[in-house]
Amino acid sequence: MRTGLLPDERAALDTYAWTAWRDLGPLADPVEPPRPAAVLDALVPHGPWG
């Protein structure tokens, strides 16, 4: 397990934000992964509450 970003990740990082799951759908700016809500739904189907 690592802590922190790799050098190339630090160079590519534009900004970060803590975002509620319900707010991930309408994000206007490009994000990685492109559909974060779909990725989270696949990883944790019952959401952060389950």
DRENLOZA-560670 format. One line per field, with one value per residue: residue in three letters; chain; residue number from 1; x, y, z of N, C-alpha, C, O, CB in turn. Coordinates in Angstrom, 3 decimals. Glycine has a CB too. Layout:
BEGIN
res Ala_...;
chain A_...;
n NUM_...;
n.X X_...;
n.Y Y_...;
n.Z Z_...;
ca.X X_...;
ca.Y Y_...;
ca.Z Z_...;
c.X X_...;
c.Y Y_...;
c.Z Z_...;
o.X X_...;
o.Y Y_...;
o.Z Z_...;
cb.X X_...;
cb.Y Y_...;
cb.Z Z_...;
***
This chain:
BEGIN
res Met_Arg_Thr_Gly_Leu_Leu_Pro_Asp_Glu_Arg_Ala_Ala_Leu_Asp_Thr_Tyr_Ala_Trp_Thr_Ala_Trp_Arg_Asp_Leu_Gly_Pro_Leu_Ala_Asp_Pro_Val_Glu_Pro_Pro_Arg_Pro_Ala_Ala_Val_Leu_Asp_Ala_Leu_Val_Pro_His_Gly_Pro_Trp_Gly;
chain A_A_A_A_A_A_A_A_A_A_A_A_A_A_A_A_A_A_A_A_A_A_A_A_A_A_A_A_A_A_A_A_A_A_A_A_A_A_A_A_A_A_A_A_A_A_A_A_A_A;
n 1_2_3_4_5_6_7_8_9_10_11_12_13_14_15_16_17_18_19_20_21_22_23_24_25_26_27_28_29_30_31_32_33_34_35_36_37_38_39_40_41_42_43_44_45_46_47_48_49_50;
n.X 0.841_0.520_1.154_0.040_0.664_2.159_5.078_4.417_1.659_1.239_2.123_0.161_-2.156_-4.798_-6.729_-8.531_-11.365_-13.658_-16.480_-19.937_-21.621_-24.110_-23.731_-22.027_-22.893_-23.665_-21.216_-19.358_-16.743_-14.051_-13.354_-11.495_-12.135_-14.067_-16.837_-17.529_-19.588_-20.767_-18.630_-18.258_-20.781_-20.569_-18.474_-19.354_-22.265_-24.450_-24.022_-22.462_-23.807_-24.560;
n.Y -1.174_2.182_5.580_8.695_10.415_9.306_10.636_11.310_11.340_13.452_15.554_15.569_16.120_18.306_19.443_18.707_17.335_16.773_14.978_14.376_11.284_11.562_13.848_13.282_12.630_14.984_16.339_18.917_19.384_17.595_14.384_11.710_8.426_8.613_8.216_8.394_7.774_5.439_3.644_3.596_2.581_0.005_-1.031_-0.730_-1.650_-1.041_1.496_4.126_3.896_1.333;
n.Z 0.000_-0.790_0.114_-0.851_-3.991_-7.091_-8.791_-11.531_-11.364_-9.597_-11.192_-13.162_-11.814_-11.488_-9.792_-6.748_-5.019_-2.357_-2.777_-2.599_-3.223_-4.546_-5.995_-8.060_-10.646_-12.209_-12.746_-14.185_-15.101_-16.731_-15.465_-13.911_-13.095_-16.198_-15.671_-12.698_-10.829_-11.839_-11.609_-8.807_-8.066_-9.104_-7.578_-4.925_-4.464_-2.747_-1.984_0.023_2.351_2.886;
ca.X 0.000_1.303_0.478_0.408_0.684_3.431_5.492_3.654_0.300_1.284_2.263_-1.076_-3.280_-5.208_-7.392_-9.260_-12.512_-14.477_-17.781_-20.943_-21.969_-25.268_-23.293_-21.054_-23.482_-23.668_-19.939_-19.143_-15.351_-13.617_-12.805_-11.042_-12.642_-15.064_-18.149_-17.199_-20.741_-20.917_-17.544_-18.578_-21.934_-20.100_-17.624_-20.127_-23.630_-25.407_-23.596_-21.681_-24.674_-24.855;
ca.Y 0.000_3.419_6.800_9.807_10.248_9.124_11.906_11.634_11.662_14.814_16.495_15.590_16.522_19.703_19.818_17.609_17.771_15.776_15.118_13.386_10.398_12.069_14.972_12.855_12.558_16.213_17.061_19.600_19.265_16.229_13.679_10.336_7.880_9.474_8.045_7.927_7.188_4.063_2.859_3.405_1.679_-1.358_-1.458_-0.736_-1.543_-0.480_2.854_4.284_3.699_-0.090;
ca.Z 0.000_-0.839_0.538_-1.723_-5.442_-7.778_-9.406_-12.745_-10.948_-9.048_-12.312_-13.936_-10.974_-11.637_-8.546_-6.127_-4.222_-1.683_-3.408_-2.225_-4.331_-5.297_-6.818_-9.061_-11.982_-12.999_-12.757_-15.469_-15.514_-17.004_-14.305_-14.102_-14.351_-16.831_-15.040_-11.345_-10.141_-12.323_-11.015_-7.390_-7.983_-9.363_-6.468_-3.677_-4.996_-1.794_-1.666_1.242_3.508_3.087;
c.X 0.888_0.484_0.956_0.428_2.089_3.801_4.689_2.194_0.231_1.349_0.951_-2.274_-3.567_-5.811_-8.032_-10.411_-13.144_-15.894_-18.714_-21.313_-23.097_-24.880_-22.330_-21.601_-23.340_-22.346_-19.679_-17.719_-14.999_-12.992_-12.333_-11.479_-13.780_-16.467_-17.948_-18.379_-20.941_-19.845_-17.846_-19.770_-21.527_-19.272_-18.407_-21.600_-24.638_-25.031_-22.855_-22.501_-24.856_-23.736;
c.Y 1.240_4.573_7.926_9.421_9.980_10.444_12.278_11.954_13.077_15.845_16.642_16.090_18.010_20.211_18.578_18.183_16.569_16.003_14.018_12.547_10.971_13.210_14.575_12.845_13.837_16.992_17.646_19.406_17.818_15.607_12.299_9.533_8.748_9.375_7.537_7.294_5.736_3.152_2.573_2.464_0.234_-1.889_-1.624_-0.551_-0.891_0.929_2.935_4.030_2.241_-0.812;
c.Z 0.000_-0.305_-0.358_-3.186_-5.946_-8.448_-10.659_-12.408_-10.366_-10.159_-13.083_-13.130_-11.132_-10.334_-7.945_-5.316_-3.544_-2.181_-2.937_-3.449_-5.179_-6.229_-7.933_-10.478_-12.789_-13.007_-14.140_-15.988_-15.824_-15.749_-14.717_-12.908_-14.896_-16.204_-13.615_-10.613_-10.561_-11.725_-9.547_-7.212_-8.214_-8.191_-5.164_-4.043_-4.037_-1.358_-0.354_2.498_3.846_3.646;
o.X 1.885_-0.746_2.156_0.236_3.077_2.931_4.319_1.564_-0.727_0.704_0.658_-3.301_-2.693_-5.445_-8.065_-10.423_-13.159_-16.445_-18.324_-21.317_-23.051_-25.621_-21.863_-20.840_-22.931_-22.357_-19.771_-17.516_-15.584_-12.195_-12.735_-11.207_-14.386_-17.208_-18.178_-18.180_-21.253_-20.131_-17.707_-19.769_-22.079_-19.362_-18.150_-22.131_-25.587_-25.658_-22.643_-21.947_-25.260_-23.831;
o.Y 1.308_4.524_8.080_8.263_10.367_11.291_13.440_12.756_13.809_16.890_17.719_16.446_18.855_21.278_17.521_19.365_15.471_17.092_12.852_13.047_10.878_13.516_15.437_13.033_13.784_18.199_16.943_19.278_16.904_16.246_11.784_9.940_9.523_10.358_6.356_6.356_4.889_2.007_1.438_1.635_-0.671_-3.069_-2.548_0.555_-0.251_1.490_1.919_3.956_1.913_-2.019;
o.Z 0.719_-0.286_-0.587_-3.557_-5.322_-8.655_-10.828_-13.097_-10.617_-10.080_-13.602_-13.708_-10.936_-9.841_-8.575_-4.974_-4.100_-2.025_-2.882_-4.574_-6.405_-7.163_-8.676_-11.427_-13.948_-13.253_-15.147_-17.196_-15.242_-15.062_-15.760_-11.778_-14.156_-16.210_-13.351_-9.841_-9.723_-11.374_-9.093_-6.302_-7.588_-7.852_-4.393_-3.951_-4.491_-0.460_0.309_3.595_4.961_3.872;
cb.X -0.958_1.772_0.751_1.750_0.114_3.355_6.954_3.720_-0.200_2.487_3.379_-1.366_-2.998_-6.220_-8.455_-8.324_-13.553_-14.376_-17.649_-22.202_-22.363_-26.360_-22.644_-20.551_-24.923_-24.738_-18.776_-19.438_-14.424_-12.610_-13.849_-9.502_-13.124_-15.150_-19.048_-16.672_-22.014_-20.844_-16.191_-18.874_-23.000_-19.269_-16.501_-19.638_-24.122_-25.514_-24.779_-21.089_-26.012_-25.248;
cb.Y -0.003_3.718_7.118_10.344_11.480_7.959_11.837_10.464_10.635_14.980_16.031_14.209_16.190_19.858_20.934_16.747_18.507_15.880_15.092_14.076_9.029_12.538_16.001_11.496_12.214_17.099_16.126_21.091_19.814_16.206_13.574_10.257_6.429_9.135_7.059_9.074_8.004_4.023_3.600_4.757_2.084_-1.400_-0.459_0.397_-2.909_-1.374_3.770_5.666_4.328_-0.734;
cb.Z 1.215_-2.272_2.046_-1.330_-6.129_-8.823_-9.763_-13.751_-9.919_-8.112_-13.262_-14.467_-9.504_-12.797_-8.783_-5.233_-5.101_-0.100_-4.931_-1.629_-3.804_-4.334_-5.950_-8.722_-11.871_-12.495_-12.342_-15.326_-14.433_-18.177_-13.176_-14.295_-14.149_-18.290_-15.861_-10.530_-10.430_-13.861_-11.152_-6.725_-8.996_-10.656_-6.266_-2.682_-5.361_-0.580_-1.627_1.295_3.266_1.848;
***
